[in-house]
């Protein structure tokens, strides 16, 4: 009887990649029709300006680190200036993230670990994340993080120093997306120090050289971007926004003591564990087994990656839904490791332990499906009826709300501006809905396209004066005044933009003297430039 022919590794790898691609298409396809939220609008608006030669901070003020704007600029370049471009880019980006997870799991442990990790990441990301959080800043951290961990591994091609330099570049990319997630350097240093630790001699000098080479890439990347900002005259605004203005925003939810923080954060962490039981429970189980039973350099690096990511989230002390997204990648790898361990135990006839691992996965899966399954099925149903034309898009938008933002009203305002203005007509929004600018392809005459820096309790008076000058020099054809958009995380109180306008008498007088109310798309008041105006 002839021996069975072994399946070539290349074929198995190709099959795994196709499976990951199929998972991304199936899980991600229904998200294409999802609307944009204000964070998407902000990144897309600034990304579009970057493609026009403009600069973040000086030409469009916003509080976040600039990495996300360049990712959105790439999305617009690849898929056009549409809302769907953001969603298409999300699918592409998460496919490469899952693919990188597959190769990292394969290198660290085995092909089964990598495959499970990639599929689990795709499933959890697309099925458990709402329209607001999908492809927000934090969801873009995983790809450069995973690539950085891949780059420090031994490679057959290219000098080791070159890969270490690339690792530094990738850590810099993470920092430019979210500064606190720069703690990624901790697991990377661990990987370098633990690699072939039992070798004698230990090769301190070689490891130090690797760390210095990586640091050169990191400092070089950040230094190059800083020099670029200086060249463009944007460095001062960049520095002030991120290191003076932003810390005051962060301080709004900081606790007075460590114990106060624990009381605040503990229930949030427990909620996260129960909400995302599918990746969390296997990850916790795997973490315990790595510490007790399967100690290895890869295992310890993976655990530290998870802990560093969690610490970066805790440091921000905001705990918005999208802040947890960078954890999905290391948790998926830990879960993949547990699945691989279960397979090994079955082959060793240690059935009880293997069944225990299966129970952990099934328990997490049942909780995940019961919590997120109905919403995922509803998303598929909506995508189908939208594709077939059975559901009007504006009716579809009515189901989306963030509590302080009316998505349907924002898209109706986009339609109104397109119908009543020319492409070069300036418009201005007194509020925080930048997706209206992006989707309508209309621009404000000021860099303060959101009122965030003006209404913040610690706002700069010269910024307000700059806004007034910009509006007076080039009066917008339309002004949109937003109501029901209270932002206590900025103002510390429950007043909306319309109510806060009373605190800026010069701006309010400018609107009263030069604009008339033309339309109300609740909660948006649409004013047209037509002096003299009637009192509001």
Buried (B, 14 or more C-beta within 10 A) or exposed (E): EEEEEEEEEEEEBEEBBEBBBEBBEEBBBBBBBBBBBBBBBBBBBBBBBBBEEBBBBBBBBBBBBBBBBBBBBBBBEEBEBBBBBBBBBBBBBBBBBBBBBBBBBBBBBBBBBBBBBBBBBBBBBBBBBBBBBBBBBBBBBBBBBBBBBBBBBEEEEEEBBBBBBBBBBBBBBBBBBBBBBBBBBBBBBBBBBBBEEEEEEEEEEEBEBBBEBBBBBBEBBBEEBEEEBEEBEBBEBBBEBBEEBBEEBBEBEBEEEEEEBEEBBEEEBEEBEEBBBBBBBBBBBBBEBBEEEBEEBBBBBBBBBBBBBBEBBBBBBBBBBBBBBBBBBBBBBBBBBBBBBBBBBBEEEEEEBBEEBEEBBEBBBEBBBEBBEEEBEEBEEBBEBBEEEEBEEEEBBEEBEBEBBBBBBBBBBBEBBBEBBEEEBBBBBBBBBBBBBBBBEBBBBBBBBBBBBBBBEEBBEEBBEBBBEBBEEEBBBBBBBBBBBBBEEBBEEEBBBBBBBEEBEEBBEBBBEBBBBBBEBEBBBBBBBEEEBEEB
